[in-house]
Amino acid sequence: MIAHAVVFYIFSFIAIVSAIMVTTSRNTVHSVFFLILDFISISCLFIMIGAEFLGMIMLIVYVGAVAVLFLFVVMMLNVAQQKNEWFVASDSSSHIPIGLLVSLVIFSELLIVVGGWKYKAELQDSININLNLNLTNTQSLGNVIYTDYVHLFQLSGMVLLVAMIGAIVLTFRKRSGLKTQSYLRQISRERNEGVELIDVETKKGVKIDA
Amino acid sequence: MPEYASILFSEVLKILMLLVPVLVSVAMIVWLDRRVWAFVQKRRGPNVVGPFGLLQSLADALKYIFKEIIIPASSNKVIFILAPIITMTLALISWAVIPFSEDFVLADINVGILYLFAVSSLGVYGIIMGGWASNSKYPFLGAIRSAAQMVSYEVSIGIIIINVLLCVGSLNLSDIVKAQENVWYIIPLFPMFVIFFISALAETNRPPFDLPEAEAELVAGYQTEYSGMMYAMFWLGEYANILLMCALGSILFLGGWLSPINIFPFNVIPSPIWLILKILLLFILFALVKAIVPRYRYDQLMRLGWKVFLPLSLTWVVLTAGYLMYFDLLPGN
């Protein structure tokens, strides 16, 4: 039990410290690396409470895919130029009111969530839930998602699909003048289109690209 | 407290008993790779150090250890040093869930296959970190290429794994092997095995998909600035990953530790031997592909991943699910 607590505190400490470092480190790439560390320690916490499926999915989706794309974007930015624009004291003061507003909203939301949780008596007591301990939590999650909540599940799938198509449509552009390979044209080409036999007269030569 | 200490000691011993053979076999597999490559090209390959050149990798390792580690002045030092360590660690921790026989597995966890998939999806960080921290153009280009490549091919590997899981009904690797007692999944899911093999080549940056390294155009990609032991760690991690992909392929499709037919001369051979033989078979295929196939162009690589493998494997998921549903073969009811 003690070992469990020690490991729990280690992971939570790493999670909190790296969350603070995400916002305070000057180098944007370092911020993303701390974000990844944060994700990893959170998924370790998930695994510690026995939610191994959620922990692994968190690793695969957030660390394996989302954070890689973050890193991609951040590495492409010109960090030196950005630093000058964002962190100069006279300039950054214009961001303070908006930042304050956003953080105020988030803070009040947290307050409402925690307060509501404390005072709502009907909220389900997690200790007294009737659990079937023979099922692994992957199975029990599947039993809930694909039966009671199947419509919500499919709806969220549709939302993701729409977002994906939207992203493709927004960024897709056809540029002219690019030399691209067309497999169809390559395969359907016949010999008489590509090869031509020419009798070359001596000392006259032949113009090929006529 | 003493029982904690004894538990700790026995666990560490178990881990060492797994990791030391893995590291030794990684060294041996490098030799095998070079030998196969040489034989295809009618060369001799490494044959001087030790019998048949078997000790060549040890000699190489010794050379790497005594070389100076050079850290470029303009690099980001912490991340530069972390990158090979992460590559190596990730390549080794995945071996924890590989079952060598019915009860010879370090951690028999419920979500073993997800764990393997998660760890292999983290593998890209070693390369990105190395490429970015080097603060040099070729490594950066190599890292960007490799990240895009690994993310793309992971998608198709994930969907192929879903195909197998549909037939098994469990995420546990031992259950996956046990489900193949009657028929190995290479027979009903043969197209998926082919796609898995090719995706595994791309995922481990092997030829013909070794664009991150592409020595002709990118010098050596993300490894350009590395030297000495740090280079060797990248290299060991890469080969450990290749072995792991071979192990994953033999567990998913070739029946893991099971013998091909359950009759006398075959079933007396201990099960770990069967798994090792299957891993070696897949690895020799990897080595042969390296010797006989020219490198892909980058747009061809991306096209193959997204426009060919992804639709094919998705269609196969629908087909498998439909077949199992129609004939009422779905596991777990």
Contacts between the chains, C-beta under 8 A, distances in Angstrom:
chain1	res1	chain2	res2	distance
A	3	B	4	7.3
A	29	B	76	8.0
A	29	B	132	6.5
A	33	B	79	7.2
A	33	B	129	7.7
A	36	B	125	7.2
A	52	B	109	6.8
A	52	B	110	6.1
A	52	B	111	5.0
A	53	B	110	8.0
A	53	B	111	5.7
A	53	B	114	7.1
A	53	B	171	8.0
A	56	B	111	5.1
A	56	B	114	3.9
A	56	B	115	6.0
A	56	B	117	7.8
A	56	B	118	5.1
A	57	B	114	7.2
A	59	B	118	3.9
A	59	B	121	7.4
A	59	B	122	7.1
A	60	B	114	7.0
A	60	B	117	6.0
A	60	B	118	4.9
A	60	B	121	5.6
A	60	B	158	7.9
A	63	B	118	7.6
A	63	B	121	7.3
A	63	B	122	6.1
A	64	B	118	6.5
A	64	B	121	2.9
A	64	B	122	6.3
A	64	B	124	7.6
A	64	B	151	7.9
A	64	B	154	7.0
A	65	B	121	7.2
A	65	B	151	6.5
A	65	B	154	8.0
A	68	B	124	6.0
A	68	B	125	7.8
A	68	B	128	7.3
A	68	B	147	5.8
A	68	B	151	5.8
A	71	B	128	6.0
A	71	B	147	7.7
A	72	B	144	7.3
A	72	B	147	6.7
A	75	B	128	7.9
A	75	B	132	5.8
A	75	B	140	7.8
A	75	B	144	7.7
A	136	B	110	4.7
A	137	B	110	7.9
A	138	B	110	6.6
A	138	B	111	6.4
A	138	B	171	5.9
A	139	B	332	7.8
A	180	B	299	8.0
A	181	B	299	7.4
A	181	B	300	7.9
